[in-house]
Amino acid sequence: MQIDLSGRTALVTGSTQGIGHAIAVGLARAGARVVVNGRGEKRVAEAVDSVRAESGGDDVTGAAGDLASDEGTAAVLAAVPEVDILVNNLGIFGSTPPLEIDDAEWRRYFEVNVLSAVRLIRAYLPGMKDRGWGRVLNLASDSAVAIPAEMIHYGMTKTSLLAVSRGFAKDAAGTGVTVNSVIAGPTHTGGVEGFVRELVGDELPWDEAQREFMVKHRPQSLLQRLIEPEEIANMVVYLASPYASATTGGAVRVDGGYVDSILP
Ligand SMILES: NC(=O)c1ccc[n+]([C@@H]2O[C@H](COP(=O)([O-])OP(=O)(O)OC[C@H]3O[C@@H](n4cnc5c(N)ncnc54)[C@H](OP(=O)(O)O)[C@@H]3O)[C@@H](O)[C@H]2O)c1
C-alpha cells in the first residue's frame, strides 16, 4: 500500500514529543499538511523543525494552545479553521491511590483528556461532513479496558474516549467521515523510559532493562517489550488514509497483545 495524504490537512494535538510527535512525522511523510500542537510557542516551534527534519516534508506548521482551556482552544481554532484529519492524541497520566484522587483532579483529567477532544470534534466534524471526507482518531489506552487501580482517573478518561469515538462515528454515519479510537499499549516515550529506570535501575542496557520491566511489571504483554511510538503512528497513518474507509466506530488495538481479549 502506498499511502498518499497529499492535499489533506492534519492537526495532531499534544505533538511536541512522544507518540504525538511520531504521528506528526508519519502523517507528514505520507504527504499531509501537518499542524503540530502543544501548550507553548517555543516547544511547538522546535517540534515543527524536528517533524520537518524527520519527515522530509516542509508543509509542517504549529498552533500553540492549551486545549484544556477555552482560550487555548479558541487560539488553535483561529489558527487552523479546517482540518481533514484530527488526531486527538493529547493526554496526561499519572498514578495516585484511588481514594486520594479529589474532585478537582477528577475534573482536571476529564477536561484535559476528554473534553479537549470533544471540543475539537465539535469544531471540525461539521466541515468534514460537509466536504464528504474526514478522519477523527482518538488516542485511547489499554487502561481504557484494563483499569489500573492506581490510575482510575486516567482509565476513566480513556474509557470515555471509546464511547466518544463510537458516538460521534454514529453522528458521522454515511458521510465519508470515519471516527475511531486507537488503543495504545505501554510505549517507549521519555516519561515511560524514566519510569522503567526507576523500577529496574540504570545498570542494564536499555533492551534488557525494558525486557525485565515488561516480564516483571507488565507480564500480560505478548510483545514483551515496549511499543515504539512509530508503531502507534503507523496504525494512525493507516486509519487516516483512504484505505481505512470501512473502519469506523471502532477501537483498534496497537497494544502488543496487552489486553487479554480476542475482541477489542
Ligand atoms: N506512553 C504510553 O505508554 C501510552 C500508552 C497508552 C496510551 N498513551 C496515550 O498516548 C497519548 C500520548 O502519550 P505520550 O506518552 O506520547 O504523552 P507525552 O509524552 O506526555 O506528551 C504529551 C504531549 O501533550 C502535550 N500537552 C500536554 N498538555 C497539553 C494541553 N493541555 N494542551 C495541548 N498540549 C498538551 C505536551 O506538549 P507541551 O508540554 O509542549 O504542552 C506533549 O506534546 C496520550 O493520550 C496517552 O494517554 C500513551
The ligand as an ORCA input file, in Angstrom:
! r2SCAN-3c Opt
* xyz 0 1
  N       3.183      6.472     26.657
  C       2.430      5.398     26.778
  O       2.907      4.326     27.190
  C       0.966      5.448     26.397
  C       0.248      4.246     26.426
  C      -1.095      4.263     26.038
  C      -1.689      5.445     25.627
  N      -0.957      6.605     25.625
  C      -1.663      7.825     25.199
  O      -0.987      8.364     24.073
  C      -1.066      9.785     24.106
  C       0.333     10.386     24.038
  O       1.089      9.905     25.138
  P       2.630     10.265     25.316
  O       3.183      9.320     26.320
  O       3.266     10.380     23.991
  O       2.499     11.716     26.000
  P       3.637     12.725     26.489
  O       4.989     12.260     26.081
  O       3.377     13.039     27.935
  O       3.293     14.013     25.625
  C       2.134     14.745     25.880
  C       2.011     15.846     24.856
  O       0.846     16.600     25.136
  C       1.164     17.988     25.182
  N       0.254     18.603     26.137
  C       0.111     18.332     27.451
  N      -0.909     19.043     27.960
  C      -1.422     19.770     26.919
  C      -2.522     20.674     26.784
  N      -3.301     20.972     27.822
  N      -2.780     21.224     25.566
  C      -2.009     20.922     24.485
  N      -0.970     20.042     24.552
  C      -0.690     19.494     25.750
  C       2.634     18.048     25.563
  O       3.220     19.197     24.979
  P       3.720     20.501     25.808
  O       4.346     20.005     27.080
  O       4.693     21.099     24.838
  O       2.489     21.311     26.032
  C       3.175     16.799     24.847
  O       3.486     17.102     23.498
  C      -1.842     10.145     25.377
  O      -3.197     10.325     25.077
  C      -1.647      8.918     26.243
  O      -2.688      8.758     27.176
  C       0.340      6.627     25.997
*
